[in-house]
Amino acid sequence: MVKEFKTQTTLNVGLETLWAAQSKDFILIAPKVLPNIVKDVQVIEGDGGVGTVLIFNFLPGISPVNYQREVITEFDEISHEIGLQVVEGGYLNQGLSYYKTTFQFSAITENKTLVNVKISYDHESDIDEKVKPTKTSQSTLFYLGRLENYLLNDA
């Protein structure tokens, strides 16, 4: 049975800038935001919308796995929501049978955005502490913090 874990954070970046970075420019920005983790992100299939297949290649020795294949399962430019489901590698090689992260962005002010994060997951047996959503959500929030820093200082 699929379970959910929700968290949120506020970033000091405007909604449209953040949405563009996470939806349209993601494959170019992710390696710049996490240069010590992500080697590159490649589009394997699709145009960036629902059904697009991405491969995240990780630097050697950083993660127990060297890649993660994800599919964009949600993409709504009106509600500023994007969902990415791991379909191969990554967390699926670490005991999870289903893993999806959904980001929903909402403007608070012109230069401040609320990010709601929903992690949907399932597993067949016991899983390591490091792949429990309470831990993986920390990685997601770390990424969002690095994205904010990149957009404010380097973009």
N, C-alpha and C positions, 0 to 999 in steps of 0.2 A: 504494500500500500504506500503510495506516494505521500510523503510528509512535507511540511513547509516550515521554513524558518525565515523570519522577517527582521530586518534592521533598517536603519536610515542614518543619513548624515546630511549636513548642510555644507555646501561649498560656496566660496566667495567668487563665483563665476556666473555670468549671466546665462539664462536658460538656453538661448539660441547658440551661443558659443559652445556650451557644454554638450548640447544635443548634436551639433555638427561634429564635434570631436569623438563622441561615442558612437555615432551612427554612420556618418559619411567618411570621416577621415581616420577611422579606428585602425585600419591595417597599417597606416603610416605612423600613427601616433603611439600605439602600444609599445613597440620596441624602443621608442625614445623615452617613454614614461617609465619603463622597466628595463633599462639597458643591461642590467646585471642578471636578468632572468629570461627575457624574451629575445631570441635571436631574430625572428621575423614572423610575420603573419602573412599567409598567402590565401588568396581567393581561389578555391579549387573549382567552384561552380557557382553561377548566379551573378546577379547584378547589384548585390548589396541589400536586397530586400528579403522578404520571407523565402526560405528555401536555400539561401546562399550558404555554401559550405566553406568554412575557413579551417586552415591548419595553423596552429600556433606551434612553432618550433622553439624549444627551450635550449639554453646554453648547456653544454655538458657539465655534469656534476652538480647542478643546481637542484634538480628535482629527481625523484626516483624514476620518472618517465621523461623521454626526450621530446614528446610532442603531444598535442591534444587536438582532435578534430571536433569542430563545433558547427552546428547548424543554427541559423537565425530562424527562430520559430515564431517570433512576434516582431512586428515593426509598424508602429503607428505614429506618424508624424504629427497628428493632431493632439494626442494625449502624451506624446514624447515618451513612448514606451518601447523598449527593445528587449527581446528574450533570446538567450543563447543556450542551446542544449548541447552538452557533451555527448558525442555519439561514438567516439573511439579514443582510446588512450587516456591520459590524464587521470582524473578521479575514477574512471571506470576500471582502470588497471590497479586501483588501490582498494577495491572492495565494494564500491558503489555500483548499483545496476542502473541507476538513473540519476542524472544531475543536470539541473537547469537553473540559470541565474536570469532573473528579470529585473531590469532597471526601469524606474518610472521617475521622470524629472518634472518638477513643478516650480515655477518662479515664485520666489518669496518677495524679492525686490528686483530692481533692474540688474543688480550685480550679485544676487544671492539666489541659489537654487537648492531646493530640497530634493534629495535623492532617496527614493524608497527602493530597497533591495529585497527581493523575495528569492529565496533559494528553495527549490523543490528537489527532493532527493528520495531515493529508495535504496535498500540493500538487502541481499539475500541472507547474509550472516553477520556476525559481529564485525565491526569496522574499527580501524585504528583511530585513536583520538585525533590525529592530524587531519582526517578527512570528515570528521563530524562538522556539521554546519556552523556550530559555534566557533570552530577554528577556521574553516574555509571562508566564513564571512569576514573574519579579520583580514584575510588576504584581499578580499574584494574591497574592503574599506581602505586598506593600505593603497591599493591601486587607485582608488578614487582620490585619495589625498595626494598621491604623486601626480595624478592627472591635473588636479587643481593647481599644484605648484608649477607644472609644465605650462599650463595655459596662462598663468599669471606672469611667468618670468621668461619663458623660452619660445613660446609660440609666435 
